[in-house]
Structure formats: C-alpha cells, structure tokens
Amino acid sequence: MWLLGAPKDLAELAALYLAARALGAQPASQKSPLLPRPAWLAELPSEGEGRWLGEPELPADPFAYPIPQDLPPLEATLVFAGLWQASGGFERFPGDPKSIQRLAERIDPLLLWGWLYTPPAPGESPEEEALPLPTDLAELLPPLRLWLVGGVVRDALLGQRPRDLDLVLPPSGRLGEQSAALGAYLQARLGGTLRTYPRYGTAELTGGALEVDLAELRRERYAAPGALPQVQPGTLEDDAARRDFTVSALYWEPSGRLLDFWGGREDLAASRLRLVHPFAFLEDPTRALRGARMAYRYAWSWPSTLDLQLAPALHPEVLRRVKPRRLQGELLLSLAEPDSEGLMRFLDERGLLAAFLGLTTLPPLRAPTPLGRLQELLKAAQAVN
C-alpha cells in the first residue's frame, strides 16, 4: 500500500487519504484498477459513524463493486478496502495538520512515484497582460524571439530591481546551440565567464555586470525521484510545465506581453507560494531550498500543503539521488542572501538542513563570504555523518 507500515485506525487512514490527495492523486482517465482488500483492514477498530463499511453495504466479492469512470486511483483503492462511502467519504475525518504531516512522512516515495507520477501536462491558454520592459533590458537583448522568466519577472512585478536574468529561447539545430550563441552575445556586452551545458540546452554567464542563466525551451522527464532530468527540445507550453513554482512560471516577452500559464500572477499578489504540480519536490528536492529562499526573502507564508508535498521528497531513498553539485549550488545561493543567517534558521526550522545534511543543530557560520560559509556548513555536516 502507501505506507511503510499499516495505518493503526480509521483516523490515521483518513489523514493518509488527505495527505495523498495533496501529494497528487488525480482523476484517472480510464477505469481505476481493481485492487484487493489489504489484510490489515480486518484489524482496524470500528468507531461509531466512522466504522468502515463491510458486507452487506459492499459486495462479498470486492471485485464486483462498480467504479465510476472518473474515480481517482486512491479512492478506488479505498473502495476495495471497504473504507470509502459515496456520501461524505472521509470528510467526517478531517484530521489535524500535524497528524496529516506525520502520515505524509510515512508514505513510501518510490511507491508513490510508481503509482501516481506522470509528467505534468503542458500549460494551455495562458493569461496575458501588458507589461512594458525596462529600457535598459530592452536595449540589452538582441532582436530574437525569447522570453524573460523566473526571478527577473517576479522582481519586476514586485517593484524591485532584478538580481539576475533568466532567459529562454526556442531550440534550433543541436540542443544547446542557441543558448550558447545568446550567451556569447551577452558576454560581449556584460563581460564575465560563459559556461555551456549542451546536454541540458543551457548556459550561464557569471562574474559580469549581470548574472545570466540561459536555456532553450524544453520538456523534462524524471526517470526516478531525485534524479537528473532527461531533456528534449520543447515548446513554450512544455517549458511552463517543467517549472517549480507558479510565481516562477511567468514569461515576459521583450514586446511587453506577460504570459501566465498557472495563475502565478494571482499567487504573487497574494504572497502565496504554490507548486506548478504536486510532484515538483519529488522530481527535484532542492526546489524546496529555492522555495524557502523566496518565502524568507519576501516574507511569504509557507503553507502546510508544501510540507505535505515535500515530505516524500526528503526520504533518504530520494535524497541519495540528488547530485552534490546541485545541492551545494542551492545552498550557496541561500548563503549569498542579504540575511543568510536568518534564512539558515528558517531552513533549520523547516527540517531541511537535517534532511539534506544530517545537521540537527545549525552550526555557527562566521566566514565573510558565501563560499566560505558553505565550506563551514559542509564541514559541520561531514563531522556528524
């Protein structure tokens, strides 16, 4: 089933149900699979109205029970466990957030991945808004079809000066050629060092007048939770589907047209952090560090839904697939924040330093540079592991 151990009672199973729905159970496109009743069901206690339905409400043969075409897989499983009631379902067992969180932490992420994961569908029919590009950015960019995305758009909408520049452009020829060419064009104007990564169709420009990340429109597929993505050229819609948070999936054309595929503009206005799709953390757990950085920088709340969606991604089986360079890159960005000390406490409170580094207490970080503080953090982690 879902758990590393069987649920103890109906309230716990109800909490599991809510946690699993938050983690991505979606309506099935075909008739849900028929699953046998688990052996541990007979041992669950009955509690008044909350007692599970047995015979005669359910047929003696659970495989004879009719399933609506749009019943999500999780509810289908609960039907055959004899626990789902068409009228009311588990609404009478709401469960408190801490209980649901504990259940989410017990979900086996590999079973979750194997049962429910599908890449997110491409975004369609984005909302459009007119937003003039600042003159200095408009003069910097070449007359090509491209989009600004991520932090530069978010900061502009918040009335802040962009800290860096993220650009995407359509692929052409071999993967990575376009991003490398645009990187060379910007390097001539901004200076700095250009690094290209043809396997992923990306490039980065560092050490110049402006930090720039470049990528070609692509779609991604993750073969396993925490693994590096498999990349193929894609469309703007494909690219929007691979983003992590809705507020980072806003595309800004140099012409002044803003495209919003996932309601990121509304989330930004509400200071709300929301994933593009519920498996985003499980695909790449380091996205949690990115999200925490935004939440702390802008004083946004960290909703309990994010904790539910994050819990399976912090399982050791998932984290062992995370490449050290990817983790260290996100930590370095966090340590470069103006209030890196406060952000580290925020990460510690969220349990992220314990999950990624095994640190149960935050060590003192006294180095004057972000790289120096990262080295102190990694040294402390090495000492306890």
Secondary structure, DSSP 8 states (H G I E B T S, - for coil): --BSS--SSHHHHHHHHHHHHHTT----SS--------GGGGGS---GGG----TTTS-SSGGGS---TT--HHHHHHHHTT---TTTTTTT----HHHHHHHHHHB-HHHHHHHH--------S-EEEE----HHHHHHS-SSS-EEETHHHHHHHTT---SSEEEEE---SSTTHHHHHHHHHHHHHH-SEEEEETTTTEEEEESSSS-EEEEE-EEEE-SSTTS--EEEE--HHHHHHT-SBGGG-EEE-TTSEEEESSSHHHHHHTT---BSSTTHHHH-TTHHHHHHHHHHHHT----HHHHHHHGGGGSHHHHTTS-HHHHHHHHHHHHTSTTHHHHHHHHHHTTHHHHHH--SS------SSHHHHHHHHHHHHHHH-
